[in-house]
């Protein structure tokens, strides 16, 4: 059973030659094409999806809390922090205090950068 898992994983992660050699010589070409068909299909479909979903970052990756705070989006930052705390199963108390700590840290980092550049 363990050997089957190893062989199947090897086949899925790039063992096309192993997969092709498991079939008879008559069907090797077909097996090789079938193995690569999924990759080729993905290469064709992915640009179409990217064209249709141009603003994909909004769907997948929200702005960081740090970015939100530096751009004056405090309400959104609090919402993002609450979501992060919920996902990580942390207690929700003291969010305003945590936001203030983040703001202070951002100010001190900004001041250090200004001092370094002057």
MMTF fields as JSON, N, C-alpha, C and O atoms, coordinates in Angstrom:
{
  "mmtfVersion": "1.0.0",
  "mmtfProducer": "UNKNOWN",
  "numBonds": 471,
  "numAtoms": 472,
  "numGroups": 118,
  "numChains": 1,
  "numModels": 1,
  "chainsPerModel": [1],
  "groupsPerChain": [118],
  "chainIdList": ["A"],
  "bondAtomList": [4, 2, 8, 6, 12, 10, 16, 14, 20, 18, 24, 22, 28, 26, 32, 30, 36, 34, 40, 38, 44, 42, 48, 46, 52, 50, 56, 54, 60, 58, 64, 62, 68, 66, 72, 70, 76, 74, 80, 78, 84, 82, 88, 86, 92, 90, 96, 94, 100, 98, 104, 102, 108, 106, 112, 110, 116, 114, 120, 118, 124, 122, 128, 126, 132, 130, 136, 134, 140, 138, 144, 142, 148, 146, 152, 150, 156, 154, 160, 158, 164, 162, 168, 166, 172, 170, 176, 174, 180, 178, 184, 182, 188, 186, 192, 190, 196, 194, 200, 198, 204, 202, 208, 206, 212, 210, 216, 214, 220, 218, 224, 222, 228, 226, 232, 230, 236, 234, 240, 238, 244, 242, 248, 246, 252, 250, 256, 254, 260, 258, 264, 262, 268, 266, 272, 270, 276, 274, 280, 278, 284, 282, 288, 286, 292, 290, 296, 294, 300, 298, 304, 302, 308, 306, 312, 310, 316, 314, 320, 318, 324, 322, 328, 326, 332, 330, 336, 334, 340, 338, 344, 342, 348, 346, 352, 350, 356, 354, 360, 358, 364, 362, 368, 366, 372, 370, 376, 374, 380, 378, 384, 382, 388, 386, 392, 390, 396, 394, 400, 398, 404, 402, 408, 406, 412, 410, 416, 414, 420, 418, 424, 422, 428, 426, 432, 430, 436, 434, 440, 438, 444, 442, 448, 446, 452, 450, 456, 454, 460, 458, 464, 462, 468, 466],
  "bondOrderList": [1, 1, 1, 1, 1, 1, 1, 1, 1, 1, 1, 1, 1, 1, 1, 1, 1, 1, 1, 1, 1, 1, 1, 1, 1, 1, 1, 1, 1, 1, 1, 1, 1, 1, 1, 1, 1, 1, 1, 1, 1, 1, 1, 1, 1, 1, 1, 1, 1, 1, 1, 1, 1, 1, 1, 1, 1, 1, 1, 1, 1, 1, 1, 1, 1, 1, 1, 1, 1, 1, 1, 1, 1, 1, 1, 1, 1, 1, 1, 1, 1, 1, 1, 1, 1, 1, 1, 1, 1, 1, 1, 1, 1, 1, 1, 1, 1, 1, 1, 1, 1, 1, 1, 1, 1, 1, 1, 1, 1, 1, 1, 1, 1, 1, 1, 1, 1],
  "groupList": [{"groupName": "UNK", "atomNameList": ["N", "CA", "C", "O"], "elementList": ["N", "C", "C", "O"], "formalChargeList": [0, 0, 0, 0], "bondAtomList": [1, 0, 2, 1, 3, 2], "bondOrderList": [1, 1, 2], "singleLetterCode": "X", "chemCompType": "L-PEPTIDE LINKING"}],
  "groupTypeList": [0, 0, 0, 0, 0, 0, 0, 0, 0, 0, 0, 0, 0, 0, 0, 0, 0, 0, 0, 0, 0, 0, 0, 0, 0, 0, 0, 0, 0, 0, 0, 0, 0, 0, 0, 0, 0, 0, 0, 0, 0, 0, 0, 0, 0, 0, 0, 0, 0, 0, 0, 0, 0, 0, 0, 0, 0, 0, 0, 0, 0, 0, 0, 0, 0, 0, 0, 0, 0, 0, 0, 0, 0, 0, 0, 0, 0, 0, 0, 0, 0, 0, 0, 0, 0, 0, 0, 0, 0, 0, 0, 0, 0, 0, 0, 0, 0, 0, 0, 0, 0, 0, 0, 0, 0, 0, 0, 0, 0, 0, 0, 0, 0, 0, 0, 0, 0, 0],
  "groupIdList": [1, 2, 3, 4, 5, 6, 7, 8, 9, 10, 11, 12, 13, 14, 15, 16, 17, 18, 19, 20, 21, 22, 23, 24, 25, 26, 27, 28, 29, 30, 31, 32, 33, 34, 35, 36, 37, 38, 39, 40, 41, 42, 43, 44, 45, 46, 47, 48, 49, 50, 51, 52, 53, 54, 55, 56, 57, 58, 59, 60, 61, 62, 63, 64, 65, 66, 67, 68, 69, 70, 71, 72, 73, 74, 75, 76, 77, 78, 79, 80, 81, 82, 83, 84, 85, 86, 87, 88, 89, 90, 91, 92, 93, 94, 95, 96, 97, 98, 99, 100, 101, 102, 103, 104, 105, 106, 107, 108, 109, 110, 111, 112, 113, 114, 115, 116, 117, 118],
  "secStructList": [7, 2, 2, 2, 2, 2, 2, 2, 2, 2, 2, 2, 6, 6, 7, 2, 2, 2, 2, 2, 2, 6, 1, 7, 4, 4, 4, 2, 2, 2, 2, 2, 2, 2, 2, 2, 2, 2, 2, 2, 2, 2, 2, 2, 2, 2, 2, 2, 2, 2, 2, 2, 7, 6, 6, 2, 2, 2, 2, 2, 7, 7, 7, 7, 2, 2, 2, 2, 2, 2, 6, 6, 7, 2, 2, 2, 2, 2, 2, 2, 2, 2, 2, 2, 2, 2, 2, 6, 6, 7, 7, 7, 6, 6, 2, 2, 2, 2, 2, 2, 2, 2, 2, 2, 2, 2, 2, 2, 2, 2, 2, 2, 2, 2, 2, 2, 2, 7],
  "xCoordList": [0.829, 0.0, 0.871, 0.603, 1.918, 2.811, 3.548, 3.772, 3.918, 4.624, 3.726, 4.202, 2.454, 1.511, 1.433, 1.415, 1.387, 1.325, 2.573, 2.486, 3.721, 4.969, 4.994, 5.364, 4.603, 4.606, 3.591, 3.878, 2.408, 1.406, 1.832, 1.605, 2.439, 2.928, 4.048, 4.105, 4.927, 6.028, 5.478, 5.99, 4.455, 3.852, 3.234, 3.38, 2.548, 1.88, 2.856, 2.552, 4.021, 4.958, 6.047, 7.067, 5.87, 6.848, 7.407, 8.378, 6.836, 7.348, 6.683, 6.202, 6.654, 5.974, 6.657, 5.994, 7.974, 8.659, 8.278, 8.129, 8.12, 7.692, 6.286, 6.007, 5.413, 4.047, 3.975, 3.194, 4.782, 4.777, 5.329, 4.871, 6.298, 6.897, 6.01, 6.268, 4.974, 4.093, 3.096, 2.49, 2.922, 2.027, 2.861, 4.078, 2.206, 2.908, 3.429, 2.998, 4.362, 4.967, 3.954, 4.163, 2.875, 1.872, 1.189, 0.82, 1.024, 0.28, 1.164, 0.647, 2.469, 3.358, 3.167, 3.152, 3.025, 2.845, 1.543, 1.501, 0.497, -0.799, -0.708, -1.262, -0.012, 0.133, 0.924, 0.58, 1.969, 2.752, 1.935, 2.02, 1.147, 0.288, -0.781, -1.07, -1.36, -2.403, -1.842, -2.51, -0.608, 0.016, 0.22, -0.028, 0.661, 0.956, -0.287, -0.234, -1.382, -2.591, -3.098, -3.541, -3.034, -3.481, -2.662, -3.209, -1.345, -0.484, -0.791, -0.905, -0.923, -1.202, -2.541, -2.667, -3.523, -4.836, -4.739, -5.346, -3.983, -3.79, -3.112, -3.492, -2.101, -1.405, -2.33, -2.16, -3.293, -4.229, -5.311, -5.694, -5.796, -6.911, -6.474, -7.222, -5.286, -4.851, -4.842, -5.324, -4.327, -4.405, -5.84, -6.131, -6.725, -8.136, -8.727, -9.453, -8.415, -8.893, -8.292, -8.985, -7.001, -6.341, -6.965, -7.085, -7.359, -7.997, -9.359, -9.721, -10.104, -11.442, -11.408, -12.274, -10.425, -10.319, -9.064, -8.055, -9.134, -7.952, -7.548, -6.36, -8.509, -8.198, -8.236, -8.964, -7.443, -7.485, -7.004, -7.386, -6.182, -5.644, -6.744, -6.651, -7.773, -8.894, -9.592, -10.077, -9.645, -10.315, -9.503, -10.071, -8.194, -7.352, -6.597, -6.656, -5.891, -4.962, -5.42, -5.359, -5.873, -6.246, -4.989, -3.908, -5.147, -4.019, -3.632, -4.465, -2.363, -1.906, -2.441, -2.791, -2.494, -2.968, -2.029, -2.467, -0.766, 0.215, -0.068, -0.048, -0.329, -0.623, -1.892, -1.952, -2.899, -4.16, -3.96, -4.528, -3.158, -2.931, -2.126, -2.413, -1.124, -0.31, -1.071, -0.679, -2.155, -2.96, -4.277, -5.201, -4.363, -5.517, -6.792, -7.883, -6.686, -7.875, -7.993, -7.877, -8.226, -8.221, -9.378, -9.192, -10.563, -11.712, -11.462, -11.778, -10.894, -10.59, -9.491, -9.512, -8.53, -7.456, -8.014, -7.604, -8.946, -9.567, -10.329, -10.269, -11.039, -11.787, -10.837, -11.116, -9.716, -8.735, -8.101, -7.887, -7.803, -7.216, -8.19, -7.794, -9.456, -10.464, -10.579, -10.709, -10.53, -10.6, -9.387, -9.527, -8.196, -6.98, -7.03, -6.616, -7.54, -7.641, -8.659, -8.461, -9.736, -10.759, -10.206, -10.412, -9.501, -8.931, -7.91, -7.839, -7.115, -6.079, -6.574, -5.792, -7.885, -8.537, -7.9, -7.611, -7.692, -7.15, -8.283, -9.301, -8.122, -9.185, -9.356, -8.383, -10.604, -10.924, -10.836, -11.072, -10.509, -10.479, -9.207, -8.153, -9.327, -8.179, -7.747, -6.567, -8.674, -8.311, -7.853, -6.88, -8.548, -8.151, -6.733, -5.952, -6.415, -5.072, -4.029, -2.949, -4.356, -3.426, -3.224, -2.111, -4.284, -4.167, -3.283, -2.446, -3.46, -2.623, -1.155, -0.275, -0.888, 0.495, 1.075, 2.22, 0.283, 0.746, 1.042, 2.041, 0.177, 0.391, 1.685, 2.458, 1.916, 3.137, 4.374, 5.365, 4.31, 5.438, 5.687, 6.833, 4.611, 4.756, 5.367, 6.209, 4.941, 5.506, 6.994, 7.785, 7.373, 8.794, 9.634, 10.751, 9.105, 9.83, 9.936, 10.988, 8.855, 8.879, 9.892, 10.616, 9.946, 10.916, 12.346, 13.22, 12.589, 13.931, 14.329, 15.477, 13.391, 13.687, 13.995, 14.92, 13.219, 13.472, 14.848, 15.55, 15.232, 16.546, 17.672, 18.712, 17.455, 18.48, 18.654, 19.767, 17.567, 17.626, 18.115, 18.481, 18.126, 18.547, 20.029, 20.54],
  "yCoordList": [-1.197, 0.0, 1.256, 2.207, 1.25, 2.401, 2.572, 3.693, 1.456, 1.513, 2.111, 2.857, 1.792, 2.372, 3.88, 4.617, 4.332, 5.772, 6.468, 7.525, 5.873, 6.467, 6.511, 7.527, 5.42, 5.377, 6.346, 7.016, 6.422, 7.34, 8.787, 9.625, 9.092, 10.447, 10.781, 11.89, 9.841, 10.054, 10.322, 11.179, 9.603, 9.792, 11.181, 11.847, 11.616, 12.912, 14.077, 15.148, 13.892, 15.0, 15.022, 15.685, 14.345, 14.462, 13.153, 13.138, 12.085, 10.794, 10.327, 9.197, 11.191, 10.812, 9.624, 8.776, 9.559, 8.425, 7.128, 6.092, 7.177, 5.992, 5.579, 4.396, 6.562, 6.267, 5.728, 4.82, 6.282, 5.842, 4.423, 3.636, 4.101, 2.768, 1.689, 0.502, 2.076, 1.066, 0.519, -0.526, 1.21, 0.704, 0.029, 0.204, -0.724, -1.421, -0.46, 0.691, -0.935, -0.066, 0.511, 1.587, -0.202, 0.245, 1.545, 2.376, 1.715, 2.868, 3.895, 4.792, 3.78, 4.713, 6.154, 7.069, 6.354, 7.722, 8.318, 9.48, 7.52, 7.993, 8.304, 9.3, 7.454, 7.684, 8.963, 9.725, 9.204, 10.431, 11.668, 12.673, 11.596, 12.727, 12.943, 14.081, 11.868, 11.983, 12.603, 13.402, 12.229, 12.789, 14.292, 15.046, 14.73, 16.148, 16.974, 18.204, 16.322, 17.028, 17.973, 19.083, 17.543, 18.391, 19.665, 20.747, 19.534, 20.713, 21.66, 22.871, 21.11, 21.944, 22.66, 23.836, 21.952, 22.557, 23.7, 24.755, 23.482, 24.528, 25.758, 26.888, 25.535, 26.663, 27.464, 28.674, 26.805, 27.5, 28.221, 29.341, 27.594, 28.152, 29.28, 30.238, 29.183, 30.177, 31.61, 32.5, 31.884, 33.266, 33.749, 34.929, 32.847, 33.228, 33.628, 34.617, 32.865, 33.196, 34.525, 35.36, 34.719, 35.971, 37.16, 38.242, 36.97, 38.049, 38.392, 39.564, 37.373, 37.597, 38.157, 38.946, 37.757, 38.197, 39.06, 38.63, 40.261, 41.124, 41.634, 41.8, 41.879, 42.414, 41.283, 41.351, 40.247, 39.041, 39.271, 38.524, 40.275, 40.492, 40.82, 40.466, 41.488, 41.806, 40.524, 40.423, 39.547, 38.289, 37.418, 36.671, 37.508, 36.557, 37.19, 36.694, 38.28, 38.824, 40.214, 41.163, 40.342, 41.681, 42.496, 41.939, 43.812, 44.654, 44.334, 43.923, 44.528, 44.262, 45.333, 46.436, 44.987, 45.925, 47.129, 48.264, 46.872, 47.964, 48.938, 50.153, 48.418, 49.272, 50.081, 51.276, 49.413, 50.096, 51.25, 52.327, 51.024, 52.085, 53.24, 54.401, 52.935, 54.011, 54.817, 55.938, 54.258, 54.97, 55.485, 55.815, 55.552, 56.159, 55.341, 55.901, 54.052, 53.194, 52.411, 51.186, 53.15, 52.545, 51.564, 50.5, 51.913, 51.008, 49.677, 48.609, 49.761, 48.544, 47.747, 46.516, 48.452, 47.783, 47.03, 45.905, 47.658, 47.0, 45.759, 44.71, 45.893, 44.761, 43.615, 42.45, 43.959, 42.948, 42.29, 41.078, 43.102, 42.561, 41.623, 40.568, 42.004, 41.138, 39.82, 38.755, 39.898, 38.689, 37.793, 36.577, 38.397, 37.62, 36.969, 35.823, 37.711, 37.161, 36.02, 35.031, 36.163, 35.12, 33.854, 32.75, 34.019, 32.869, 32.149, 30.92, 32.923, 32.337, 31.988, 31.604, 32.128, 31.778, 32.488, 31.877, 33.79, 34.618, 35.4, 35.653, 35.79, 36.568, 37.924, 38.557, 38.353, 39.582, 40.845, 41.94, 40.72, 41.907, 42.726, 42.181, 44.029, 44.925, 45.241, 45.496, 45.228, 45.494, 46.938, 47.199, 47.877, 49.288, 49.496, 50.257, 48.817, 48.926, 48.359, 48.927, 47.247, 46.637, 47.533, 47.637, 48.173, 49.11, 50.287, 50.722, 50.805, 51.924, 51.523, 52.312, 50.307, 49.815, 49.728, 50.117, 49.218, 49.146, 50.534, 50.728, 51.496, 52.87, 53.446, 54.08, 53.222, 53.731, 53.098, 53.78, 51.804, 51.126, 51.686, 51.879, 51.943, 52.502, 53.899, 54.244, 54.697, 56.048, 55.987, 56.738, 55.087, 55.01, 54.514, 54.989, 53.565, 53.084, 54.197, 54.377, 54.943, 56.054, 57.108, 57.643, 57.409, 58.39, 57.906, 58.689, 56.623, 56.069, 56.158, 56.471, 55.886, 55.963, 57.405, 57.657, 58.345, 59.756, 60.19, 60.934, 59.728, 60.073, 59.472, 60.1, 58.259, 57.603, 58.315, 58.396, 58.829, 59.482, 60.922, 61.496, 61.514, 62.925, 63.061, 64.177],
  "zCoordList": [0.0, 0.0, 0.0, -0.735, 0.834, 0.894, -0.438, -0.894, -1.046, -2.322, -3.409, -4.265, -3.378, -4.344, -4.192, -5.178, -2.934, -2.688, -3.222, -3.846, -2.973, -3.441, -4.964, -5.554, -5.594, -7.055, -7.649, -8.64, -7.049, -7.593, -7.386, -8.259, -6.257, -6.019, -6.986, -7.518, -7.212, -8.156, -9.555, -10.275, -9.926, -11.244, -11.358, -12.383, -10.313, -10.359, -10.323, -10.848, -9.716, -9.566, -10.624, -10.432, -11.693, -12.767, -13.25, -14.006, -12.848, -13.285, -14.557, -14.636, -15.555, -16.794, -17.449, -18.045, -17.343, -17.964, -17.26, -17.907, -15.946, -15.207, -15.632, -15.827, -15.772, -16.189, -17.601, -17.887, -18.477, -19.868, -19.974, -20.802, -19.148, -19.207, -18.602, -18.8, -17.87, -17.283, -18.297, -18.066, -19.411, -20.457, -21.537, -21.601, -22.361, -23.433, -24.487, -24.553, -25.316, -26.332, -27.32, -27.879, -27.523, -28.482, -28.028, -28.858, -26.72, -26.197, -25.487, -24.822, -25.615, -24.919, -25.374, -24.55, -26.648, -27.152, -26.619, -26.214, -26.625, -26.125, -24.63, -24.165, -23.882, -22.44, -22.176, -21.273, -22.947, -22.781, -23.094, -22.387, -24.149, -24.515, -23.452, -23.082, -22.965, -21.938, -20.663, -20.005, -20.319, -19.115, -19.27, -18.33, -20.424, -20.643, -20.979, -20.961, -21.28, -21.686, -20.593, -20.889, -19.357, -18.249, -18.141, -17.931, -18.283, -18.229, -19.387, -19.194, -20.575, -21.748, -21.6, -21.94, -21.099, -20.889, -19.875, -20.058, -18.824, -17.822, -18.398, -18.089, -19.242, -19.872, -20.783, -20.929, -21.386, -22.269, -21.463, -21.802, -20.416, -19.652, -18.716, -18.519, -18.144, -17.16, -17.697, -16.997, -18.888, -19.387, -19.574, -19.381, -19.945, -20.095, -18.746, -18.649, -17.72, -16.376, -15.927, -15.347, -16.197, -15.811, -16.534, -15.959, -17.777, -18.531, -17.933, -17.829, -17.544, -17.004, -15.582, -15.203, -14.81, -13.418, -13.304, -12.744, -13.829, -13.869, -12.499, -12.224, -11.65, -10.329, -9.303, -8.312, -9.557, -8.739, -7.317, -6.416, -7.092, -5.744, -4.752, -3.576, -5.216, -4.332, -3.906, -2.778, -4.801, -4.492, -3.545, -2.749, -3.625, -2.912, -1.748, -0.623, -2.015, -1.034, -0.588, -1.37, 0.65, 1.121, 1.446, 1.635, 1.506, 1.893, 3.329, 4.136, 3.63, 4.99, 5.93, 5.51, 7.192, 8.206, 8.256, 8.445, 8.09, 8.083, 6.935, 7.136, 5.748, 4.597, 4.852, 4.563, 5.395, 5.664, 6.641, 6.461, 7.67, 8.657, 8.074, 8.364, 7.257, 6.685, 5.647, 5.322, 5.123, 4.132, 4.717, 3.973, 6.047, 6.701, 6.655, 6.766, 6.497, 6.438, 7.745, 7.771, 8.821, 10.149, 10.347, 10.938, 9.862, 10.021, 9.311, 9.836, 8.12, 7.371, 8.076, 8.068, 8.687, 9.415, 10.622, 10.907, 11.323, 12.477, 12.023, 12.664, 10.918, 10.37, 9.988, 10.27, 9.345, 8.949, 10.167, 10.19, 11.178, 12.398, 13.097, 13.591, 13.138, 13.753, 12.991, 13.595, 11.675, 10.865, 11.12, 11.256, 11.185, 11.444, 12.818, 12.99, 13.792, 15.143, 15.188, 15.894, 14.439, 14.395, 13.749, 14.254, 12.627, 11.921, 12.791, 12.789, 13.541, 14.39, 15.792, 16.662, 15.999, 17.269, 18.46, 19.489, 18.293, 19.369, 20.01, 19.365, 21.275, 21.926, 21.249, 20.84, 21.139, 20.407, 21.258, 20.748, 22.518, 23.368, 23.132, 22.804, 23.304, 23.194, 21.771, 21.528, 20.833, 19.436, 19.263, 18.556, 19.903, 19.787, 20.313, 19.742, 21.399, 21.97, 21.003, 20.843, 20.369, 19.415, 18.195, 17.678, 17.738, 16.615, 17.006, 16.214, 18.219, 18.676, 18.764, 18.421, 19.22, 19.273, 17.862, 17.631, 16.923, 15.535, 14.978, 14.285, 15.28, 14.808, 15.379, 14.661, 16.674, 17.299, 16.664, 16.405, 16.418, 15.773, 14.375, 13.97, 13.645, 12.302, 12.351, 11.522, 13.323, 13.455, 13.769, 13.2, 14.68, 15.05, 13.877, 13.669, 13.111, 11.93, 10.896, 10.284, 10.699, 9.741, 10.157, 9.317, 11.453, 11.945, 11.739, 11.366, 11.978, 11.764, 10.297, 9.98, 9.409, 7.972, 7.576, 6.804, 8.105, 7.807, 8.304, 7.62, 9.49, 10.033, 9.195, 8.993, 8.715, 7.896, 6.557, 6.037, 6.002, 4.693, 4.758, 3.732, 5.95, 6.029, 6.299, 6.394]
}
